[in-house]
Amino acid sequence: MEDLVQYVWHNRPAYFPVYGQTNLSGRLARLAEKTTEALVMLGALSGLIVGGLRLKDELVSRRTAPKLVNEVPFK
């Protein structure tokens, strides 16, 4: 395993930043982390919106569905 790590390390592209090596790489790492967090939040928010719309559609369709002839109303 250590040989694989050494191989990858020595054959990395020249532009590959070492984490914490420069201030720019630290900023890029933080930006990537914040971007990932924002995308996860956006996905969760869109899931809530879609779930809410599906629930609304289900409730509306139940309310406007034609009544059966022999259906017993709530007592």
C-alpha positions, 0 to 999 in steps of 0.5 A: 500500500505504501508503494502505491502511495509513493508511486501516486505521489511521485507521479502526480501532475505538477499543478496538483496542490499539496493541501496547506502548501500555499494559501491558494490551495487552502482557499480552494479546499475551503471553496470546494467544501462550501460548494459541496455543502451548498449542493447538498443543501440544495438537493435537500431543499429540492427534495422537500419541495418535490415532496410537498408538491406530491403531498399537495397533489395527493390531498387535492386529488382525494378532495376532488375525487368522485364519491362512490355511491355506497360510500359511508360518510364519517360519523 
